[in-house]
Amino acid sequence: VRPQVFDLLLANLTIGVITGLAPAFPEIVRPGGLAVLSGFTTGQVGEVLRALGRGEVLQELSLEGWAGLLVRF
C-alpha cells in the first residue's frame, strides 16, 4: 500500500493483529483521515493507542467489554 492513500481505514481485528499492523495505519491514511478500530477489549485500548504511536482519539466507545475507537491522523 502506498503512503497516504486512504481517507478512511476500518479495522475490526483481534488485539494481536491490530497491534501488529497499527504502526502502519498513520502512514497509509491521508492527513486528516480517519480510522475506525475495534475488535479488542476496553482493557486493551491503551495497548492499541501505544501501537498507533500517534493520532487524535475523537471518540471511544465500549459495549459489553468490547471497545471501539475513532482516530484522526
PABA-466785 format. One record per residue: residue in one letter; y negated, x negated, z negated of N, C-alpha, C in turn. Coordinates in steps of 0.001 Angstrom, whole numbers, plus 500000, padded with zeros to 6 digits. Layout:
REM PABA-466785
[gumar "A"; [Y; X; Z]; [Y; X; Z]; [Y; X; Z]]
...
END
This chain:
REM PABA-466785
[gumar "V"; [501175; 499154; 500000]; [500000; 500000; 500000]; [498768; 499113; 500000]]
[gumar "R"; [497834; 499443; 500837]; [496577; 498685; 500886]; [495681; 499039; 499701]]
[gumar "P"; [494832; 498103; 499318]; [493916; 498364; 498196]; [492929; 499486; 498505]]
[gumar "Q"; [492595; 500249; 497486]; [491554; 501284; 497517]; [491736; 502265; 498672]]
[gumar "V"; [492934; 502800; 498795]; [493262; 503722; 499877]; [493166; 505178; 499441]]
[gumar "F"; [493543; 505468; 498208]; [493716; 506847; 497774]; [492558; 507352; 496924]]
[gumar "D"; [492208; 508617; 497117]; [491230; 509295; 496270]; [491902; 509880; 495032]]
[gumar "L"; [493198; 510203; 495168]; [493939; 510845; 494087]; [495346; 510279; 494021]]
[gumar "L"; [495777; 509950; 492815]; [497128; 509468; 492578]; [497772; 510399; 491556]]
[gumar "L"; [498963; 510896; 491861]; [499716; 511740; 490940]; [500987; 511004; 490561]]
[gumar "A"; [501250; 510863; 489271]; [502436; 510143; 488818]; [503040; 510849; 487611]]
[gumar "N"; [504162; 511510; 487809]; [504926; 512141; 486732]; [506196; 511311; 486601]]
[gumar "L"; [506109; 510253; 485791]; [507163; 509242; 485724]; [507549; 508953; 484280]]
[gumar "T"; [508728; 508418; 484084]; [509143; 508018; 482744]; [508278; 506845; 482275]]
[gumar "I"; [508263; 506610; 480983]; [507398; 505581; 480408]; [507673; 504203; 480996]]
[gumar "G"; [508924; 503847; 481190]; [509239; 502526; 481732]; [508734; 502334; 483142]]
[gumar "V"; [508873; 503362; 483958]; [508412; 503276; 485345]; [506891; 503292; 485405]]
[gumar "I"; [506278; 504188; 484639]; [504816; 504296; 484710]; [504131; 503041; 484184]]
[gumar "T"; [504648; 502439; 483114]; [504013; 501215; 482608]; [504273; 500038; 483545]]
[gumar "G"; [505370; 500056; 484250]; [505632; 499004; 485228]; [504718; 499077; 486436]]
[gumar "L"; [504396; 500294; 486868]; [503547; 500489; 488052]; [502059; 500586; 487719]]
[gumar "A"; [501724; 500961; 486489]; [500339; 501244; 486107]; [499340; 500134; 486413]]
[gumar "P"; [499683; 498847; 486266]; [498684; 497827; 486582]; [498197; 497877; 488033]]
[gumar "A"; [498985; 498431; 488939]; [498584; 498524; 490343]; [497732; 499758; 490626]]
[gumar "F"; [497774; 500759; 489759]; [497055; 502008; 490024]; [495560; 501801; 490264]]
[gumar "P"; [494851; 501040; 489414]; [493414; 500861; 489667]; [493118; 500168; 491002]]
[gumar "E"; [494068; 499407; 491508]; [493850; 498681; 492763]; [494045; 499561; 493994]]
[gumar "I"; [494902; 500591; 493895]; [495178; 501399; 495084]; [494319; 502658; 495162]]
[gumar "V"; [493643; 502998; 494057]; [492756; 504161; 494039]; [491334; 503684; 494331]]
[gumar "R"; [490657; 504419; 495195]; [489271; 504077; 495525]; [488387; 504154; 494283]]
[gumar "P"; [487298; 503381; 494249]; [486356; 503504; 493125]; [485881; 504949; 492997]]
[gumar "G"; [485947; 505467; 491799]; [485589; 506861; 491559]; [486758; 507811; 491749]]
[gumar "G"; [487901; 507295; 492232]; [489079; 508121; 492449]; [489761; 508470; 491137]]
[gumar "L"; [490687; 509413; 491217]; [491333; 509945; 490030]; [492832; 509694; 490038]]
[gumar "A"; [493392; 509625; 488840]; [494839; 509573; 488663]; [495222; 510628; 487637]]
[gumar "V"; [496259; 511395; 487948]; [496856; 512340; 487014]; [498199; 511742; 486628]]
[gumar "L"; [498345; 511400; 485367]; [499536; 510701; 484888]; [500242; 511556; 483850]]
[gumar "S"; [501557; 511680; 483966]; [502344; 512442; 482996]; [503780; 511950; 483023]]
[gumar "G"; [504598; 512524; 482122]; [505995; 512151; 482038]; [506307; 511279; 480844]]
[gumar "F"; [505371; 511177; 479923]; [505523; 510352; 478719]; [505091; 511181; 477516]]
[gumar "T"; [505449; 510724; 476349]; [505146; 511491; 475138]; [503747; 511174; 474612]]
[gumar "T"; [503297; 512004; 473697]; [501973; 511776; 473101]; [501927; 510443; 472371]]
[gumar "G"; [503031; 510014; 471812]; [503082; 508729; 471124]; [503047; 507534; 472050]]
[gumar "Q"; [503206; 507757; 473355]; [503225; 506671; 474334]; [501918; 506548; 475123]]
[gumar "V"; [500938; 507385; 474811]; [499658; 507360; 475534]; [499009; 505990; 475459]]
[gumar "G"; [498959; 505388; 474291]; [498342; 504062; 474130]; [499023; 503020; 474992]]
[gumar "E"; [500330; 503095; 475085]; [501091; 502157; 475916]; [500708; 502307; 477396]]
[gumar "V"; [500550; 503543; 477836]; [500145; 503797; 479223]; [498735; 503262; 479463]]
[gumar "L"; [497831; 503524; 478559]; [496447; 503050; 478725]; [496373; 501526; 478733]]
[gumar "R"; [497145; 500869; 477877]; [497168; 499400; 477888]; [497709; 498878; 479215]]
[gumar "A"; [498711; 499540; 479760]; [499286; 499109; 481036]; [498299; 499284; 482182]]
[gumar "L"; [497467; 500329; 482120]; [496462; 500540; 483167]; [495426; 499420; 483165]]
[gumar "G"; [495026; 499003; 481986]; [494057; 497927; 481882]; [492618; 498371; 482017]]
[gumar "R"; [492376; 499369; 482815]; [491014; 499886; 482962]; [491082; 501328; 483450]]
[gumar "G"; [489957; 501971; 483428]; [489878; 503370; 483825]; [489262; 504180; 482699]]
[gumar "E"; [488608; 505249; 483070]; [487940; 506135; 482112]; [488792; 507391; 481954]]
[gumar "V"; [489265; 507633; 480746]; [490051; 508834; 480488]; [489096; 510022; 480442]]
[gumar "L"; [489249; 510935; 481388]; [488402; 512121; 481442]; [488989; 513256; 480620]]
[gumar "Q"; [490322; 513298; 480563]; [490969; 514350; 479794]; [492362; 513903; 479375]]
[gumar "E"; [492727; 514271; 478178]; [494073; 514018; 477670]; [494628; 515352; 477180]]
[gumar "L"; [495779; 515720; 477697]; [496408; 516983; 477323]; [497767; 516711; 476715]]
[gumar "S"; [498220; 517609; 475857]; [499573; 517498; 475324]; [500151; 518895; 475164]]
[gumar "L"; [501468; 518964; 475338]; [502192; 520217; 475197]; [503610; 519893; 474753]]
[gumar "E"; [503971; 520398; 473603]; [505318; 520223; 473068]; [505755; 518753; 473041]]
[gumar "G"; [504817; 517873; 472683]; [505121; 516453; 472545]; [504944; 515628; 473804]]
[gumar "W"; [504734; 516282; 474942]; [504523; 515572; 476203]; [503026; 515423; 476441]]
[gumar "A"; [502646; 514353; 477124]; [501230; 514058; 477356]; [500915; 514004; 478841]]
[gumar "G"; [499647; 514234; 479135]; [499121; 514072; 480481]; [497726; 513492; 480381]]
[gumar "L"; [497389; 512645; 481341]; [496074; 512007; 481365]; [495406; 512223; 482714]]
[gumar "L"; [494117; 512451; 482693]; [493293; 512432; 483887]; [492384; 511222; 483748]]
[gumar "V"; [492514; 510275; 484667]; [491799; 508994; 484578]; [490978; 508778; 485836]]
[gumar "R"; [489745; 508325; 485654]; [488898; 507947; 486801]; [488778; 506428; 486829]]
[gumar "F"; [488931; 505861; 488019]; [488819; 504404; 488192]; [487511; 504013; 488814]]
END
